[in-house]
Amino acid sequence: MTRPSETELPLLVDAPPEEPSGKAGRFRKRYLLVLLIPVFMFAGAVIGLYFQPPGLQKFYALTGLQPGGGSNAPIALPPNIELPQDMVETMLPTDVVGLARVMPRGDVAVVAAPFGASDARVSEILVAVGDRVERGVPLAYLDNRASLESAVFLAEANLAIRQAALVQTRSAVQASRDEAQATLDQAQSTYLEAQATLERSEELVERGVSTSVSLDAARTAAEAAALAVTRAEATLARFSSAEIDAQPDVVVAARNVEAAEAELARTNLDLSRALIVAPITGTILDIHATPGQRPPSEGVMEMGDISQMTAEVEVYQDRIAAVRPGQPVELVANAIGRTLHGTVQSIGLTVGRQGLISDDVAANTDARVIRVVVALDDPSSEIASRFTNLEVIARIDTGAGGRATR
C-alpha cells in the first residue's frame, strides 16, 4: 500500500483573522467622498458664475449662454445684444426688463390698395421713402384709372343734360301758367263784352228797335263767353294749384337730375378705387410695389408718424404689477450706439403670447406678457425715428414711482 504523496494531500491554510473595524472605516470614507463631490461641484459652479474665470467667459462667448437662467423672473435677452456696463452696474432688483420694439406713434400704418380694385396693377408711385405726406394726399395710381375717369366724364355729361331738362321744364311750366292766365283774362274780357251786348239787345228789343233774333244771338254769345271763362279758369288752376317746383313735370325732371347725381357719385366712388391715398399724416417708411405690379397682400407701402417715437415693451405678467404710467425707462441696442430714454405712457389691458422672440433656443416662446407703451423723449425720438421696428432692451425703473393709478 502506497502512501499518498504530499502533493495529493489537501492543503489546509488558516485564514488570517478578519479586521472588520478597518474595512468599515475605508467603506465610510469612500461614501463620504462621493457625497462631497456634488458639494464641491456646486460650490465651484457658484464661484464660477460670480467670478467667471477666463475659461468660463470663453465658454459663454462660444455657446451664447448667459448665467442667471434660474432666477425668479427670467429675461430672454438676445445673445447678440449686451447691456452697457453702466446699466449692468446700476441694475436694481426692482427694475423690470423686457424686450421691446421701436415704432412710430400709433404703430406703423399699412397702405393697402382700395377695396374693389380687383386685378388692377400699380400704374404710378407718387412718393418716395422718407417723404412726409398729409392725410388724404394721393400716393399712387392704379392702371384702371383711365377707364374709370371716362365713366365719370359720361356721368357728368348726363347730369348736365338732366339739369338743362329741368330748367327747360320749369320754363315751359311757367310759360304755360302765364299763357293760361292770359287766356283767362281774354275770356273774362270777352264775357264782359258779351254781357254788355246782351243788355243792349234786350233794351232795344223792349223799345221795338231790334228783333228777337238779334237778342238770341247776343244771349248765345254771352253764354259762350261764360263757358270760355270757366275753361280758362280750369286751365289756370292746373298750374296755380302748387308752386313751380311742385308741378308734376318739374318733379319728374328734378328726380332725373337726382338720379344723374347719384350716378356721378357712384362713378366718383369707382374712381377712388384707382387712387391710393395716405390714411394718416406721417412719413413713408417703405414701399413694397413697383409700377406694373399687382398690389401685394402685405400692402403697397408703410408709413408712420415718426415725429413722436414710442416703444412697445413686452413685460412678463408676473412683473406687470410693479409697472405704473410715468415711470422712467431706458432702452438700449447695439444699432443705436447709445441709450434712449422715455416714460411709461400706457399699459395694455390684455395678456397675450410673447411676440418678440429671443435668438436663444432655450428662451420661453410661449410666455404670457402684457404690452407696455413707452413714449420717448424728444432727443431719443429724433434718433429712433430712423430705426422703426428695431428690437431693443427696455429697463423700467419701477422704484422711481409714477402715477398711482392707470
Secondary structure, DSSP 4 states (H G I P E B T S, - for coil): -PPPPTTTS----PPPPP-HHHHHHHHHHHHHHHHHHHHHHHHHHHHHHHH--HHHHHHHHHH---S-TTSSS-----TT----HHHHHT--TT-EEEEEEEEEEEEEEEE-PPTT-TT--EEEE---TT-EE-TT-EEEEETTHHHHHHHHHHHHHHHHHHHHHHHHHHHHHHHHHHHHHHHHHHHHHHHHHHHHHHHHHHHHHHHTSS-HHHHHHHHHHHHHHHHHHHHHHHHHHHHHSS-GGGSHHHHHHHHHHHHHHHHHHHHHHHHHTTEEE-SSSEEEEEE---TTSPPPTT-SEEEEEEEEEEEEEEEETTTGGG--TT-EEEEE-TTT-S-EEEEEEEE-SS-EE--S--S-TTS-TT-EEEEEEEEEPHHHHHHHTT-TT-EEEEEE-GGG---S--
